Each structure stands twice: as structure tokens, then as C-alpha cells.
Amino acid sequence: MLPFFWRFFLSFIFITAISLTIFSTWVDPNSTFKELLSARLPDLLLLLLGEAGLAGLLTVLMRNPIYNLRRYLSGSNTDKTLRRIEKRPDEIGALAKALSKYTAQSNATIDDLMAQQRYLATILENLNDGICIVDRQGSVRVINQATKRMFQIPESAVSGQTLIETIRHHKVLELWQNCQTSGIQQTAQLETSMDRNYLQCIATPLKPYEEGNILLLFQDVTRLHQLEIVRRDFVSNVSHELRTPLTSLKLITETLSDGAMDDPPAQQRFLKQMETEIDNLTQLVQELLELSRIESGLVPLQKTAVDPCAFINETAARMQVQAERAGLTFTWDCSSNLPSISADTARLGQVLINLIHNAIKFTPPGGEIHVSVRKEKETVIFSVKDTGVGIPQKDIDRIFERFYKTDRSRSKSGTGLGLSIARHLVEAHDGKLWVESTVGKGSTFSFSLPIK
């Protein structure tokens, strides 16, 4: 393509040649174009010079605004230059106005798309579920923070790596391959070896718009898995706790039916044993109902201002006779000038009595039990310390679970619900219950309550 100058200049020469030819026929029909050209050569040179100047002027008038428009589109010029060109009354000005309008619309569209992209990126990064998009070659195109957290992927990992390099789990790779082959959604459950978390992985083909790409969705179902284990344990534990007294009652009734009814001493002994087993069943049912009501929030707390020292003196005095009967040294003390706490006295007494009763139960004769209360920061801490058998370290994290017993062979050691009830009651008071223990040396159960 010729530059603007030569286009204008050659156009002027062409027009001049045609004009001279026509003009020569008008001036002297017998003269030729060559004769006229020779006669008017100085004038023609001057005309050509003027045409060159006119071509240069038109070039400047045409090329500069177009050049500025091109620089504006490339981002080199500012809006000020475009507004100056818009003031021209010709087609170039109209073109600049159309370009300005198109640019504004394009910028608005781009800003809207970028805002949507940032919005979607924010949602993607804040999802609790893991997201990973893999293309047909097996390269990771998109991965969010949840996926990196679930599989402990380094933050330096970027898109473009292969799936097996990013998520080092063979089941994920197999799931992606099966989905790629079948073209339908695939689901699998897997366990991460790092934290033993249970994940549900769903592989979905992104078609028809992203043909060949697979969306991998990772959902953390660890909590659901734990709840399923708790449910199974609950059924198993209830069955275990019910089986012993029911079996005993059945044997007693069979024995009585076989002739023990005719032996008054045996009859009284079996009836007393039946009464004991029925009491055990009643206690189990009552504690189950109590725990269910506490967990569901159906037990409102009647909170009042409670003096910790007066509370511990009254509660400990109730348990002193039982401790002394078991051959134990039972003491308690209270720090001076303790602030009041807001608590339900009956429920709080239930917690402390349960802890003291357990200490009495698992401390051999000759041992010691000490109950104390003290202030620490913004809480009041109640402690029950014993010199009993202690709790193995592996059981400490589970000691407050329903029905959990450190030694299941102790059929007369309670239902295993007391500590669970105590924990829920303490948490209902916005407190915390914990235990420190050493096997063979004893345990210290403590719970803290916020100061009123």
C-alpha cells in the first residue's frame, strides 16, 4: 500500500494530465499534448510543486488523526487526544466519536467481566469444598485453597502441573481416568494418609462447553464418618449395657420358675437381685434421657449468683461420709476472696458430685481425694484430685464420650454416661472440663467457669 502522500500526489498528476489533454483540444485543436507540455513546462513544474504541497497538506490532515487513533487503540495516547479529534466536523471526527463510544462500551464490558471473575475467584477460594479442574491431557487448570489444604499441597503449586504431580493420590487419578473414559459422573470415597480425613470425590465432565475437561469436587466427610462411628458405638454400647441386666433378669426368672419360688431364702435373694438389676436399668434409662435433653438444649439453666466457697463446702460435706466409708482421706479447700459465678446450683452440684463419686470409685482404700477451687485469670477453676488407678493416655481424649469406659470388663463401674453429662453441663455454663492423669498415680478432673 502506497503512503497517503503518494496517493494524493499521483491522483493530482493524473487529474492534471487529463485536464491538459482536454484543455489542449480547446485551445488549439491542431496542437498535440507534447507541444502543449513543452510550451507550458515551467507552469507545469510550478503546478506539480503546488500539487506536491497540497498532497503533503492533505497527508498531514488525514494521516495524523488516523495515526493518533491507532496510537489510542494501542494505549499510547490519552483520552484528551481522542476528544480533540472528535471535534472535527468530517468523517474522521465521526469515526473518533464512534471509536470513543465503542471503547467505553468495551471497557465497561471488560470491567464487568473482570469483576465477575474476581467474584467467582473469591467464591472459589473461600469454598470449604475442594475444586480442581483437569483438562484432557491431565494438566490441572484450576485448583482452590480447600484442595491444597485437604491434600497438603504447597502454596507454590501452580496450574499447569499434572494431576498426579499436584494431588499425589492414586484413587484421585483412577477416578479422573474412569470419568474421562466413560464420559459420565463418577464418585468415590478416599482417605488422606496425612490427617486420616475422609473425602468424597465427585468427578464430573464439563461438557459441552469445556469438552474433555473434568471437574473434581472434594467434600470433607470426616465429621459424618465420625458421627457414623459414634452412632454404631452408641447402638453397640446401649446393647452391651442392656444385655447384662436383661440376661441376669432372665436367668433369675428361669431359676424362680424351676422351683426357687418354694425356697423362701432363695426367693428373697433372687428378688433382691432382680430389684438391683431393675435399678440399674432405670438408672441407664434416666441418664440416657438426661443426656438427650441436655444435648438438645431442653434443660434450661436456672442461673443465680453462686459463692464458690459456700458451694464447694456444701457439696463436699455431702460426699464426705461416702469417702470415709470407702477408707479414703477426703479434704477440700477454697481460696479466699473468690468472686461470684453465675451458675445453676443444682446442675453444677451434679457435675461436682459425679467427679467426686468417680474419684471414690477408682481410688483404692488408703488413698486420698482433695477438692479445691481457685481463681485463674477471668475464670474460677474447680478441681477433684485423687490418688487412684489413673487413666491411660490413649483413653484421655475419649473419656468424655458416651458409654466410654477405660476398662469394659468392669460391669459394675457405671453406665459410662456420667462424664458425658458433666461435660455438656459445664459447656452449657460456657465452661470447659478436662482431665490430667498418670496411670498408677491418680487423676485430676478440673472444670472452669467464667466469673460473673
Secondary structure, DSSP 8 states (H G I E B T S, - for coil): ---HHHHHHHHHHHHHHHHHHHHHHHH-TTS-HHHHHHHTHHHHHHHHHHHHHHHHHHHHHHHHHHHHHHHHHTT-S-HHHHHHHHT-SSHHHHHHHHHHHHHHHHHHHHHHHHHHHHHHHHHHHH-SSEEEEE-TTSBEEEE-HHHHHHHT--TT--TTSBHHHHS--HHHHHHHHHHHHH-S-EEEEEE-TTT--EEEEEEEE-TTTTTT-EEEEEEE-HHHHHHHHHHHHHHHHHHHHHHHHHHHHHHHHHHHHTTGGG-HHHHHHHHHHHHHHHHHHHHHHHHHHHHHHHHTT-S----EEE-HHHHHHHHHHHHHHHHHHTT-EEEEEE-TT---EEE-HHHHHHHHHHHHHHHHHTS-TT-EEEEEEEEETTEEEEEEEE-SS---HHHHTTTTSTT--S-TT-TTS--S-HHHHHHHHHHHTT-EEEEEEETTTEEEEEEEEEB-
